[in-house]
Amino acid sequence: MKKTGKKEDGGEKKSEKRKPFPITGRIAHRLQGKYPGRAEVEEHLRLLCTDRNIRERVERYYAEKTGLMLKILAGGLAVSLVLILTAGNDAVLTGGYFLQRKEKAYIRELTMSTEEGTEEAVSVEIVPRRLTEAESRELLEQTKTQMEGLIIGENPSLEEVRSDLNLIQEIEGTPITVEWEFDNYESLNLDGSLRLENLKTEGSLTVLTARLHCEGEEAVYQAAVRTYPPLLTEEERRQQTIEEAIAVSQEESSQEELQSLPEKIDGQTVSWEEKVSSTPLAALLLTLLSAAAVYAAKDRELGQEVRARDRQMQRDYARIVSKLVLLMGAGTAVRNAWEMIVRDYQKKRESGQEGLRYAYEEMALACHEMQNGVAETKAYENFGVRCRLPCYLKLSALLEQNLRKGSKGLSQILNAEVTEAFEQRKECALSQGEETSTRLLFPMVMMLAVVMLLILVPAAMSMQM
């Protein structure tokens, strides 16, 4: 058993040499004792470490965790830096009042500051340069066929208008501007809002005429509407004023390389600046939260390993005690029976028939202690303390009592202990089965919801038809 222990120790050391942590290891060593929850981590590693090289295992554990956190922090900081740099390169506002045109129309979020010190968020559309005559005429004809969809807003049709019409002054993504005329102004304002005080219960009919202008070309669109929607709010009127001012400025600079923004709106001098993106800050915050979550998750994972160890040892208890009873019933001394169980486990472990079993590893360590001169009673006591489970503490106490007082009824007591251990093993299996059933409850509920949808949706569709 000594030879086997040395072989395992040597193999463990070789495997540790294959995975060095030069930088993170030095960082973890400098922070030694300053990690939160270190005492609990050391206790968990002591339970999971079969070779008892606790100090090196703790340093390696914190080196791995520190390395993972540093990787997350480095990646997040790099992403944040790239976002900050690209945000600066993406700026299109130059000279405070000019926006760079592109091949396609696009919208830019700007912040408008007045001379009174107030700020307001504004969306500005930057349209392409002017088209040729042929392109303008073609675009106007296409737009005429789409006008009803553009002005209808949230209404089902122009025959039943129950909210404001979208009487646009320009067509989004094109250089087309629109002028509107009505045959009467009894129920509609020029901006498409309704004059509620003049509306009739049976509805008011109005003929709309739109003159579409594109690069000097003109087309006429007419539509009859029956109206019923609300007036614009003060905020909407303010927004419309801003949009109209922007439209005027666009028209004035339509042939320039840069689209200009109005310097005055409603008699107030205004200034413009682009909104600062919050994406880099969000990425940095997400990085810090991820690093903190990884730190906590590593300790939680270690705690789960300890609980898995305890469950495994609980399951192995009945088998260990039954082997002791069988060997002692055949006339074998307690220590010899103990060593025979350990040798059998080590042979199976070397041949690959058995995996790592923590209870047998603790028994092997007790054998190693006795071979190195530790008193047999002390070795059994240390075994119970290391296992820390009530059943193993009871077993170590019985073995100590047998050595100190020479109890003749040890076999009978252990037989009763075997019966009780198997009962506990059954209860543990039932408890784990209940936990598994609880975990399966949520997927079952989701499956039930899917089945209900598959039944109800076709039924509802058939009822509508």
C-alpha positions, 0 to 999 in steps of 0.5 A: 500500500505504501508503494501504491500511495507513492505511485499515486502521489507521483502521478499527481505531482506529474499531472500538476507539473503539466498545468503550471499557472505562472502569472495567475499563481503569483497573483494568487500567492500575493493575495493569499489569505485575502480571498473572501470565503477562503476558510470554507474553500480550504475545508472543502478542498481538504475533504476532496483532496485524497493526497492531503496536499492541501496547501498546493491544492488551495493555491492551484484552485485560486490560481485557476479562479484568478486566471478565469476572472482575469480572462473575463476582465481582459476580454470585457475591457478589450470589447469596451475599448473597441466599442469606445474607439468605433463609437468615435469613428462613427461620428458624422456630425462635422462643424457642429451643423453638418451631416455627411451624406451617404448612398442611402438615407439613414437616421441619426440620434442627436442632442439639441441644446438651446441658448437657454441651456435646455437639451432635447433628443432629436432623430434626424434623417440624412437623405442622399443627393438629388436624382436625375429628371428620369429617376425623379419621375419614376420615383414619383410614380412609384410613390403615388401608388404607395401614398395611401399606405404612407398616410393612413397611420393607424387607421384601417382604411381612408373610409374610416379614419379614427386617428390622426393621418400621417400627412408627411412632408417628405418621404422617408429614404427619398428626396421627395417633399409633399405639399397638402391641399384640402377641399375644405378645412372643416374637420382636418388641419394641414398636419393631418390632425382632426378638428374635434369640435367640427366633427359630426357623428355620421363623419366628415368627408374631405378630399386631400390633394398631395403635390409631390415634388422631387428634384424639380418634378411634380406629381399629384395624388388625390384621396377622399377620407372620412375622419374621426381622430384626436388633436396633436398634443403639445409635445407632438406639435413641438416635434412637428415644428422641429421636423419642419425646421429640419425639412426646410434646412434639408431643402436649402442644402439639398445640392450640398455635400453636407446636409445642414441643420437649423440654427434657429427653431421657433426663434430660439438659437439651437446647437446640435451634438451626437448622443454618446452611446452607452454600449461601452459602459454596458459592456464594462458593467457586464464584464464586472458582473461576469467576473463576480459571478464566476468567482461565486460560481467556482465556490458554489461548484466546489460546494456541490462537489463536497455534497456529491462526496458526502452522498457517495460516502453515505452510499458506500457505508453499508457495503464497507460495514458489511465487508467488515462484518463478513471478514470479522465473522471469518475470524479476521482481526479488525485491523487485518480486515481493514487492510484487506478491504483497502488492498481490494479497493486499490487493486480494482482502482489500478485495474480500472474496475473501480473509480475514485471512492472517497470512503475507501481513500480515507480508509487507505489514509488510516492504514497509512497512518497505522503503518507509520506508527500512529496508534490504531485507536487514533487512526480510527478516530482521525478516520471518523473526523475526516469523514465527518458524517454521523455514520462514520463517526459512529463506526470509528467510535465502535472500533475504538471501543473494541480496542480499548474495552475489548467488547465481545459483541462488536459483530452483533453491533455491526450486524445491526449497523448494516441493517440500519445502513441499508435502510438509510441507503433506501431513504437516500435513494428515495430522497434523490428520486423526489429531487429528480421528480421536482427538477422534471416538474418545470419541463413537464409544465412547459410540455403541457403548455405546448400541447395546450397551444397546439390544441387551442390555436387551431380551435381558435382559428377554426372558430374565427373562420 
